[in-house]
């Protein structure tokens, strides 16, 4: 509250009484409940967290600010599919996941209808119109105006309203993201508001927390956005690792379990990763020895992981772990077991 010059003792007493009332509101409703305008950071946070989240079908449309309303027809890596319901998404994902280093293509058939981040729907009649939506989304993301999708507010929540003279004028209970989005977008410039804390939020990671103030809400948003960016970086690292694996030929440089290095057990073998997620270990010294077959998978969360699954060979089955990728380069990949940090594996490119 701004410092005011006291002119008379009468004005002072009136101001003291008013501040006392406001302190009661502060204690009941959270930190400075009467300081949020329609243009405040808290208003922006509420708008962005309540936008329609179109990221669930990004594998199909490549844009998080909107989603395609079904049914829609698309050609996925040369295969034409009519997607009637979300259960049909699995067909698309299976085609996209068949090979891990190919250039996936999705060609949409127009016209189609998309749901936008402001909960409106629009018919798109051609690729140029669709490209304009993509460009607008990329601009919004670059300018920090796109939906915050890494956390969800648990509803219902209550918004308290105040006049510009700091008198409480009412409250409204909001039951959904769409209601919150509409309410905040229509909020008047001649009003003030506060969130009636505490409220609960759920993170995309699966955890939840209780928010008790605007500052706490902002901190949680900052944390989840940072985590989201770390996950995006990890996803890019996973893609780069897949390229290195598929393009190279590897051998076991080191395999340490309980302090014992058994890399010599694999010295005669090279390991070849294919882009269909199969893996073959071939004995290059004794061709009479059968190849060892298996599968692999590269995944990511905050870190990058490599899962190995060899079959039919006891020695190579010892390598069957979910490995965390400690580091990687074109020449060497350092791995550590996710279940036992004392178990490490180093693959070097031949």
C-alpha positions as CSV (number, residue, x, y, z in Angstrom):
1,X,0.0,0.0,0.0
2,X,1.4,3.4,-1.0
3,X,2.5,5.7,1.7
4,X,0.0,8.5,2.1
5,X,0.7,11.9,3.5
6,X,-1.5,12.4,6.6
7,X,-3.1,15.8,6.6
8,X,-5.4,15.7,9.7
9,X,-5.9,13.3,12.6
10,X,-9.4,12.6,11.3
11,X,-8.1,11.4,8.0
12,X,-5.5,9.3,9.8
13,X,-8.1,7.6,12.0
14,X,-10.3,6.9,8.9
15,X,-7.3,5.4,7.1
16,X,-6.3,3.3,10.1
17,X,-9.8,1.9,10.3
18,X,-9.7,1.1,6.6
19,X,-6.3,-0.6,6.8
20,X,-7.5,-2.7,9.7
21,X,-10.4,-4.0,7.5
22,X,-8.1,-4.7,4.7
23,X,-5.7,-6.6,7.0
24,X,-8.6,-8.8,7.9
25,X,-9.3,-9.5,4.2
26,X,-5.6,-10.2,3.6
27,X,-5.5,-12.7,6.4
28,X,-8.6,-14.4,5.1
29,X,-7.9,-14.5,1.4
30,X,-4.1,-14.5,0.9
31,X,-1.4,-12.1,0.0
32,X,-2.5,-8.6,-1.1
33,X,-5.8,-9.9,-2.6
34,X,-6.8,-6.4,-3.9
35,X,-3.7,-5.8,-6.1
36,X,-4.5,-7.8,-9.2
37,X,-5.8,-6.0,-12.2
38,X,-6.8,-7.4,-15.6
39,X,-3.3,-6.8,-16.8
40,X,-1.5,-8.3,-13.8
41,X,0.9,-11.2,-13.8
42,X,-1.6,-13.3,-11.8
43,X,-4.3,-12.6,-14.4
44,X,-1.9,-13.7,-17.2
45,X,-1.1,-16.8,-15.2
46,X,-4.8,-17.7,-14.8
47,X,-5.5,-17.1,-18.5
48,X,-2.5,-19.2,-19.7
49,X,-3.2,-22.1,-17.3
50,X,-6.9,-22.2,-18.3
51,X,-6.4,-22.0,-22.1
52,X,-7.6,-25.0,-24.2
53,X,-4.6,-27.4,-24.3
54,X,-4.3,-28.8,-27.8
55,X,-0.9,-30.5,-27.2
56,X,-2.4,-34.0,-26.9
57,X,-2.5,-34.6,-30.6
58,X,0.8,-32.9,-31.5
59,X,2.0,-36.1,-33.2
60,X,-0.8,-35.6,-35.7
61,X,-1.0,-31.8,-36.2
62,X,2.4,-30.6,-34.9
63,X,0.9,-27.6,-33.1
64,X,0.1,-27.3,-29.4
65,X,-2.2,-24.3,-29.6
66,X,-5.0,-26.2,-31.2
67,X,-6.3,-29.7,-31.8
68,X,-8.0,-31.3,-34.8
69,X,-11.6,-32.2,-34.3
70,X,-12.4,-35.7,-35.4
71,X,-13.0,-37.3,-37.8
72,X,-10.1,-36.4,-40.0
73,X,-8.3,-38.1,-42.9
74,X,-4.5,-38.0,-43.0
75,X,-1.7,-39.7,-44.9
76,X,0.9,-40.8,-42.4
77,X,4.2,-41.9,-43.9
78,X,2.4,-42.8,-47.1
79,X,-0.5,-44.7,-45.4
80,X,-3.9,-43.0,-45.6
81,X,-6.0,-43.2,-42.4
82,X,-9.4,-42.0,-41.4
83,X,-9.2,-41.1,-37.7
84,X,-12.7,-41.3,-36.3
85,X,-12.0,-41.3,-32.5
86,X,-9.0,-40.9,-30.2
87,X,-8.7,-44.7,-30.0
88,X,-7.5,-44.5,-33.7
89,X,-4.5,-42.4,-32.6
90,X,-2.8,-45.7,-31.8
91,X,-2.7,-46.5,-35.6
92,X,-0.9,-43.2,-36.2
93,X,1.5,-43.7,-33.4
94,X,2.3,-47.2,-34.6
95,X,3.2,-46.0,-38.0
96,X,5.3,-43.1,-36.7
97,X,7.1,-45.4,-34.3
98,X,7.9,-48.1,-36.8
99,X,11.3,-46.6,-37.5
100,X,13.1,-44.2,-35.1
101,X,15.4,-42.3,-37.5
102,X,13.2,-41.8,-40.5
103,X,11.6,-38.5,-41.6
104,X,8.0,-38.8,-40.5
105,X,5.3,-37.1,-42.6
106,X,1.7,-36.3,-41.9
107,X,-0.4,-34.9,-44.7
108,X,-3.8,-33.6,-43.6
109,X,-6.8,-33.7,-45.8
110,X,-8.8,-30.5,-46.0
111,X,-11.2,-29.1,-45.0
112,X,-10.9,-29.9,-41.3
113,X,-12.0,-28.2,-38.1
114,X,-9.7,-27.2,-35.2
115,X,-10.3,-26.2,-31.7
116,X,-8.2,-23.1,-30.7
117,X,-6.7,-22.2,-27.4
118,X,-9.5,-19.7,-26.8
119,X,-12.1,-22.5,-27.0
120,X,-13.4,-21.4,-30.4
121,X,-13.6,-23.7,-33.4
122,X,-12.6,-22.8,-36.9
123,X,-12.8,-24.6,-40.3
124,X,-9.5,-24.7,-42.2
125,X,-9.9,-25.2,-45.9
126,X,-6.3,-25.5,-47.1
127,X,-2.7,-25.9,-46.2
128,X,-2.0,-22.1,-46.3
129,X,-4.6,-21.4,-43.7
130,X,-3.3,-24.2,-41.6
131,X,0.3,-22.9,-41.9
132,X,-1.0,-19.5,-40.6
133,X,-2.3,-21.2,-37.5
134,X,1.0,-22.9,-36.9
135,X,2.9,-19.6,-37.4
136,X,0.6,-17.9,-34.9
137,X,1.2,-20.6,-32.4
138,X,4.9,-20.5,-32.7
139,X,4.8,-16.7,-32.2
140,X,2.6,-17.1,-29.1
141,X,5.1,-19.7,-27.7
142,X,8.1,-17.5,-28.4
143,X,6.4,-14.5,-26.7
144,X,5.3,-16.4,-23.7
145,X,1.6,-16.1,-24.5
146,X,0.7,-19.8,-25.3
147,X,-1.0,-22.2,-22.9
148,X,0.8,-23.4,-19.8
149,X,0.2,-27.1,-20.0
150,X,2.6,-28.4,-17.4
151,X,0.1,-27.9,-14.5
152,X,-3.7,-27.9,-14.0
153,X,-5.7,-26.1,-11.4
154,X,-8.1,-28.2,-9.4
155,X,-11.6,-26.9,-9.6
156,X,-13.8,-25.3,-8.2
157,X,-11.9,-22.2,-7.2
158,X,-13.3,-18.9,-5.9
159,X,-12.3,-15.4,-7.2
160,X,-12.9,-12.4,-5.0
161,X,-13.6,-9.0,-6.6
162,X,-12.9,-5.5,-5.4
163,X,-13.6,-2.0,-6.5
164,X,-10.8,0.4,-7.3
165,X,-11.4,1.9,-3.9
166,X,-10.4,-1.5,-2.4
167,X,-13.9,-2.5,-1.2
168,X,-14.8,-6.1,-1.7
169,X,-17.7,-6.3,-4.2
170,X,-18.4,-10.0,-4.5
171,X,-17.1,-13.4,-5.4
172,X,-17.6,-16.0,-8.1
173,X,-17.1,-19.8,-8.1
174,X,-15.5,-21.2,-11.2
175,X,-16.0,-24.9,-12.0
176,X,-13.7,-25.4,-15.1
177,X,-10.8,-24.2,-17.1
178,X,-13.1,-22.9,-19.8
179,X,-15.1,-20.9,-17.2
180,X,-11.9,-19.5,-15.7
181,X,-10.6,-18.5,-19.2
182,X,-13.8,-16.8,-20.1
183,X,-14.1,-15.0,-16.8
184,X,-10.5,-13.6,-16.9
185,X,-10.7,-12.6,-20.5
186,X,-13.8,-10.6,-19.7
187,X,-12.5,-9.1,-16.5
188,X,-13.0,-5.4,-16.4
189,X,-10.2,-2.8,-16.1
190,X,-12.3,-1.0,-13.5
191,X,-12.2,-3.9,-11.1
192,X,-9.6,-5.7,-9.0
193,X,-9.5,-9.4,-8.0
194,X,-7.9,-12.0,-5.9
195,X,-7.8,-15.8,-5.8
196,X,-9.3,-17.2,-2.7
197,X,-6.4,-19.4,-1.5
198,X,-5.6,-22.1,-0.8
199,X,-6.0,-23.9,-4.1
200,X,-4.5,-27.2,-5.4
201,X,-2.7,-27.8,-8.6
202,X,-1.6,-31.0,-10.4
203,X,1.6,-31.1,-12.3
204,X,2.0,-33.0,-15.6
205,X,4.6,-35.2,-13.8
206,X,1.8,-36.6,-11.7
207,X,2.6,-34.8,-8.4
208,X,0.3,-32.2,-6.7
209,X,0.7,-29.3,-4.4
210,X,-1.2,-26.7,-2.5
211,X,-0.9,-23.1,-3.5
212,X,-1.4,-20.4,-0.8
213,X,-0.5,-17.1,-2.6
214,X,0.1,-15.4,-6.0
215,X,3.8,-15.7,-5.3
216,X,3.5,-19.5,-4.7
217,X,1.5,-19.9,-7.9
218,X,4.2,-18.0,-9.9
219,X,6.9,-20.1,-8.4
220,X,5.1,-23.4,-9.3
221,X,4.6,-22.2,-12.9
222,X,8.3,-21.2,-13.2
223,X,9.3,-24.6,-11.8
224,X,7.1,-26.6,-14.1
225,X,8.1,-24.6,-17.2
226,X,11.8,-25.1,-16.4
227,X,11.0,-28.9,-16.0
228,X,9.2,-28.8,-19.3
229,X,12.1,-27.2,-21.0
230,X,14.4,-29.8,-19.5
231,X,12.2,-32.5,-20.9
232,X,12.2,-30.9,-24.3
233,X,16.0,-30.8,-24.2
234,X,16.1,-34.4,-23.1
235,X,13.9,-35.4,-26.0
236,X,16.2,-33.7,-28.4
237,X,19.2,-35.5,-26.9
238,X,17.3,-38.8,-27.2
239,X,16.7,-38.1,-30.9
240,X,20.4,-37.3,-31.4
241,X,21.4,-40.5,-29.5
242,X,19.2,-42.6,-31.8
243,X,20.9,-41.2,-34.8
244,X,24.3,-42.0,-33.4
245,X,23.2,-45.6,-32.5
246,X,21.7,-46.3,-35.9
247,X,24.5,-44.8,-37.9
248,X,27.3,-46.5,-35.9
249,X,28.7,-49.9,-35.0
250,X,29.6,-50.5,-31.3
251,X,31.5,-52.7,-29.0
252,X,31.5,-53.1,-25.2
253,X,34.4,-51.0,-24.0
254,X,33.6,-51.5,-20.3
255,X,30.9,-53.4,-18.3
256,X,31.4,-53.0,-14.6
257,X,29.3,-54.8,-12.0
258,X,30.2,-54.7,-8.3
259,X,33.6,-53.4,-9.2
260,X,34.4,-56.1,-11.7
261,X,34.9,-55.2,-15.4
262,X,33.8,-58.1,-17.7
263,X,34.3,-56.3,-21.0
264,X,36.5,-59.1,-22.3
265,X,33.4,-61.4,-22.4
266,X,32.2,-59.2,-25.3
267,X,35.5,-58.4,-27.0
268,X,34.8,-60.5,-30.1
269,X,31.4,-58.9,-30.7
270,X,30.2,-55.8,-32.4
271,X,26.7,-54.4,-31.7
272,X,24.5,-53.0,-34.4
273,X,21.5,-50.9,-33.7
274,X,18.8,-50.8,-36.5
275,X,16.2,-48.1,-37.0
276,X,13.4,-50.6,-36.5
277,X,14.5,-50.9,-32.8
278,X,16.1,-54.3,-33.3
279,X,19.7,-55.0,-32.2
280,X,22.2,-57.6,-33.2
281,X,25.5,-58.6,-31.6
282,X,27.8,-60.4,-34.1
283,X,30.9,-62.3,-33.4
284,X,33.5,-61.0,-35.8
285,X,36.3,-63.5,-34.8
286,X,34.4,-66.8,-34.9
287,X,31.7,-66.7,-37.5
288,X,30.4,-70.1,-36.3
289,X,29.0,-68.3,-33.2
290,X,25.4,-67.4,-33.7
291,X,24.3,-63.8,-33.7
292,X,22.6,-62.5,-30.6
293,X,19.3,-60.9,-31.3
294,X,17.5,-58.3,-29.2
295,X,15.6,-55.0,-29.1
296,X,16.3,-51.6,-27.7
297,X,14.5,-48.4,-27.0
298,X,15.5,-44.8,-26.4
299,X,13.2,-42.8,-24.1
300,X,13.5,-39.5,-22.2
301,X,11.9,-37.7,-19.3
302,X,14.2,-35.2,-17.5
303,X,17.1,-37.5,-18.6
304,X,17.7,-39.9,-21.5
305,X,17.4,-43.6,-21.1
306,X,18.5,-46.6,-23.2
307,X,16.8,-50.0,-22.6
308,X,18.5,-53.1,-23.9
309,X,16.8,-56.5,-24.2
310,X,19.0,-59.3,-25.6
311,X,17.5,-62.8,-25.8
312,X,18.9,-66.3,-26.1
313,X,22.3,-65.6,-24.7
314,X,23.2,-65.6,-21.0
315,X,26.2,-63.3,-21.3
316,X,24.4,-60.6,-23.3
317,X,21.4,-60.9,-21.1
318,X,23.5,-59.4,-18.4
319,X,23.3,-56.2,-20.4
320,X,19.6,-56.1,-20.1
321,X,19.0,-53.0,-18.1
322,X,17.1,-49.7,-18.2
323,X,20.2,-47.5,-18.6
324,X,20.5,-43.8,-17.9
325,X,22.6,-42.1,-20.4
326,X,25.3,-40.3,-18.5
327,X,27.0,-38.9,-21.6
328,X,27.2,-39.6,-25.3
329,X,29.1,-38.6,-28.3
330,X,29.8,-40.0,-31.8
331,X,32.6,-42.1,-30.3
332,X,31.4,-43.2,-26.9
333,X,28.2,-43.7,-24.9
334,X,28.4,-43.9,-21.1
335,X,25.5,-45.7,-19.3
336,X,24.5,-46.3,-15.7
337,X,21.9,-48.8,-14.5
338,X,18.7,-47.1,-13.2
339,X,18.3,-49.7,-10.5
340,X,21.9,-50.1,-9.4
341,X,24.4,-47.2,-9.8
342,X,27.3,-49.6,-9.3
343,X,26.5,-51.2,-12.7
344,X,27.9,-49.2,-15.6
345,X,28.3,-49.8,-19.4
346,X,30.4,-48.0,-21.9
347,X,29.8,-48.5,-25.6
348,X,32.5,-47.3,-28.0
349,X,32.1,-46.9,-31.7
350,X,34.2,-49.2,-33.9
